[in-house]
Amino acid sequence: MPKTVVEEIRAYDTNSIVALAGHPIHAMMVSFPIALVIATLGCDIFYWWGADPFWARAGLWASGFAFWLGVAASLAGTAELLLVEGIRKRTASWMHALAGVMLVSIAGANWGLRLVDHENILPVGLMMSALGSVFVGIAGWHGGKLVFDHGIGLMVSSKD
């Protein structure tokens, strides 16, 4: 019989070490690079559709912030992965980390492409933005499994 989430949480300590007032910093930070990776795709689609240089500049800024905020979120997530045994023991943690590394790498390459020539991004920049968005979904899926299936990041009271 499979364990409940609460039983699985109690089997190994999953309390966040990299936290602010008990809330995992990684979980708080990831929303920014996720939104910016998707925004970069939106900028590329609008640039492709209307050829307005504003969207190329906006894509440059969005991809740059997506990369650097992704690096910051990755540092917090990597610290949690390596320091907390209950996180380290779960396969979904390693899959989430692998997808996250791929996502940050794609975001960095996408930003680097735009740094060279921010108005000459079609079709490669658009394809990289689409690939980044796919990896947002893959990393998010495994991150969701960690929260909903394994209880990572949940604050469980002893009364539960």
One Martini backbone bead per residue (centre of mass of N, CA, C, O) as a GRO file, in nm:
protein
  160
    1MET     BB    1   0.095   0.037   0.024
    2PRO     BB    2   0.085   0.356  -0.013
    3LYS     BB    3   0.195   0.642   0.092
    4THR     BB    4   0.148   0.918   0.234
    5VAL     BB    5   0.264   1.229   0.237
    6VAL     BB    6   0.303   1.250   0.544
    7GLU     BB    7   0.464   0.984   0.575
    8GLU     BB    8   0.693   1.067   0.380
    9ILE     BB    9   0.788   1.317   0.535
   10ARG     BB   10   0.859   1.158   0.803
   11ALA     BB   11   1.084   0.968   0.691
   12TYR     BB   12   1.207   1.245   0.583
   13ASP     BB   13   1.368   1.528   0.591
   14THR     BB   14   1.215   1.842   0.431
   15ASN     BB   15   1.332   2.081   0.545
   16SER     BB   16   1.420   2.390   0.492
   17ILE     BB   17   1.730   2.569   0.469
   18VAL     BB   18   1.653   2.766   0.228
   19ALA     BB   19   1.501   3.018   0.416
   20LEU     BB   20   1.206   3.232   0.484
   21ALA     BB   21   1.016   3.183   0.738
   22GLY     BB   22   0.995   2.867   0.618
   23HIS     BB   23   1.035   2.955   0.318
   24PRO     BB   24   1.131   2.863   0.020
   25ILE     BB   25   1.331   3.031  -0.198
   26HIS     BB   26   1.303   2.876  -0.460
   27ALA     BB   27   0.989   2.898  -0.478
   28MET     BB   28   0.996   3.216  -0.489
   29MET     BB   29   1.194   3.255  -0.751
   30VAL     BB   30   1.083   3.089  -1.010
   31SER     BB   31   0.864   3.283  -1.129
   32PHE     BB   32   1.047   3.479  -1.283
   33PRO     BB   33   1.188   3.301  -1.502
   34ILE     BB   34   0.933   3.182  -1.613
   35ALA     BB   35   0.799   3.446  -1.710
   36LEU     BB   36   1.047   3.537  -1.890
   37VAL     BB   37   1.050   3.303  -2.088
   38ILE     BB   38   0.762   3.352  -2.191
   39ALA     BB   39   0.806   3.651  -2.269
   40THR     BB   40   1.017   3.595  -2.486
   41LEU     BB   41   0.827   3.445  -2.670
   42GLY     BB   42   0.629   3.678  -2.706
   43CYS     BB   43   0.831   3.878  -2.830
   44ASP     BB   44   0.899   3.701  -3.078
   45ILE     BB   45   0.616   3.687  -3.195
   46PHE     BB   46   0.576   3.995  -3.226
   47TYR     BB   47   0.825   4.038  -3.405
   48TRP     BB   48   0.737   3.847  -3.632
   49TRP     BB   49   0.461   3.989  -3.687
   50GLY     BB   50   0.572   4.326  -3.685
   51ALA     BB   51   0.886   4.425  -3.674
   52ASP     BB   52   0.931   4.554  -3.396
   53PRO     BB   53   1.208   4.658  -3.216
   54PHE     BB   54   1.091   4.651  -2.934
   55TRP     BB   55   1.067   4.334  -2.910
   56ALA     BB   56   1.370   4.280  -2.928
   57ARG     BB   57   1.448   4.439  -2.673
   58ALA     BB   58   1.258   4.294  -2.478
   59GLY     BB   59   1.387   4.012  -2.527
   60LEU     BB   60   1.663   4.082  -2.420
   61TRP     BB   61   1.575   4.150  -2.129
   62ALA     BB   62   1.413   3.894  -2.063
   63SER     BB   63   1.645   3.689  -2.111
   64GLY     BB   64   1.846   3.805  -1.908
   65PHE     BB   65   1.664   3.781  -1.654
   66ALA     BB   66   1.605   3.482  -1.682
   67PHE     BB   67   1.893   3.389  -1.642
   68TRP     BB   68   1.979   3.530  -1.369
   69LEU     BB   69   1.731   3.430  -1.203
   70GLY     BB   70   1.786   3.130  -1.263
   71VAL     BB   71   2.055   3.115  -1.120
   72ALA     BB   72   1.952   3.194  -0.840
   73ALA     BB   73   1.741   2.964  -0.814
   74SER     BB   74   1.949   2.734  -0.856
   75LEU     BB   75   2.118   2.781  -0.604
   76ALA     BB   76   1.891   2.725  -0.403
   77GLY     BB   77   1.815   2.441  -0.512
   78THR     BB   78   2.094   2.308  -0.482
   79ALA     BB   79   2.119   2.340  -0.180
   80GLU     BB   80   1.873   2.169  -0.110
   81LEU     BB   81   1.959   1.908  -0.251
   82LEU     BB   82   2.239   1.873  -0.090
   83LEU     BB   83   2.130   1.928   0.227
   84VAL     BB   84   1.860   1.748   0.186
   85GLU     BB   85   1.779   1.425   0.220
   86GLY     BB   86   1.472   1.415   0.135
   87ILE     BB   87   1.541   1.532  -0.149
   88ARG     BB   88   1.783   1.355  -0.251
   89LYS     BB   89   1.606   1.069  -0.253
   90ARG     BB   90   1.456   1.188  -0.501
   91THR     BB   91   1.413   1.159  -0.835
   92ALA     BB   92   1.256   1.422  -0.897
   93SER     BB   93   1.486   1.609  -0.808
   94TRP     BB   94   1.687   1.535  -1.037
   95MET     BB   95   1.499   1.600  -1.273
   96HIS     BB   96   1.454   1.894  -1.197
   97ALA     BB   97   1.751   1.977  -1.207
   98LEU     BB   98   1.807   1.900  -1.502
   99ALA     BB   99   1.587   2.081  -1.628
  100GLY     BB  100   1.696   2.345  -1.502
  101VAL     BB  101   1.972   2.345  -1.638
  102MET     BB  102   1.864   2.348  -1.924
  103LEU     BB  103   1.701   2.609  -1.898
  104VAL     BB  104   1.938   2.798  -1.824
  105SER     BB  105   2.103   2.735  -2.077
  106ILE     BB  106   1.897   2.835  -2.283
  107ALA     BB  107   1.871   3.121  -2.169
  108GLY     BB  108   2.171   3.195  -2.210
  109ALA     BB  109   2.183   3.146  -2.517
  110ASN     BB  110   1.956   3.341  -2.589
  111TRP     BB  111   2.094   3.592  -2.476
  112GLY     BB  112   2.361   3.571  -2.638
  113LEU     BB  113   2.230   3.602  -2.915
  114ARG     BB  114   2.115   3.895  -2.851
  115LEU     BB  115   2.383   4.045  -2.788
  116VAL     BB  116   2.494   4.044  -3.076
  117ASP     BB  117   2.180   4.056  -3.223
  118HIS     BB  118   1.865   4.169  -3.136
  119GLU     BB  119   1.734   4.179  -3.452
  120ASN     BB  120   1.862   3.873  -3.524
  121ILE     BB  121   1.632   3.617  -3.417
  122LEU     BB  122   1.543   3.497  -3.685
  123PRO     BB  123   1.457   3.175  -3.593
  124VAL     BB  124   1.636   3.093  -3.345
  125GLY     BB  125   1.517   3.255  -3.106
  126LEU     BB  126   1.233   3.136  -3.126
  127MET     BB  127   1.319   2.838  -3.083
  128MET     BB  128   1.454   2.883  -2.805
  129SER     BB  129   1.200   2.989  -2.665
  130ALA     BB  130   1.033   2.735  -2.709
  131LEU     BB  131   1.226   2.541  -2.564
  132GLY     BB  132   1.217   2.686  -2.293
  133SER     BB  133   0.910   2.642  -2.250
  134VAL     BB  134   0.928   2.337  -2.238
  135PHE     BB  135   1.123   2.332  -1.987
  136VAL     BB  136   0.926   2.461  -1.797
  137GLY     BB  137   0.730   2.222  -1.799
  138ILE     BB  138   0.924   2.000  -1.705
  139ALA     BB  139   1.022   2.131  -1.441
  140GLY     BB  140   0.735   2.181  -1.327
  141TRP     BB  141   0.644   1.892  -1.309
  142HIS     BB  142   0.865   1.799  -1.107
  143GLY     BB  143   0.806   2.015  -0.894
  144GLY     BB  144   0.513   1.922  -0.846
  145LYS     BB  145   0.584   1.638  -0.749
  146LEU     BB  146   0.735   1.731  -0.497
  147VAL     BB  147   0.490   1.864  -0.364
  148PHE     BB  148   0.234   1.663  -0.416
  149ASP     BB  149   0.385   1.369  -0.375
  150HIS     BB  150   0.632   1.456  -0.143
  151GLY     BB  151   0.612   1.738   0.030
  152ILE     BB  152   0.786   1.959  -0.068
  153GLY     BB  153   0.764   2.261   0.120
  154LEU     BB  154   0.595   2.165   0.349
  155MET     BB  155   0.405   2.263   0.638
  156VAL     BB  156   0.382   2.033   0.899
  157SER     BB  157   0.191   1.958   1.147
  158SER     BB  158   0.157   1.767   1.439
  159LYS     BB  159  -0.170   1.766   1.405
  160ASP     BB  160  -0.190   1.596   1.119
   0.00000   0.00000   0.00000
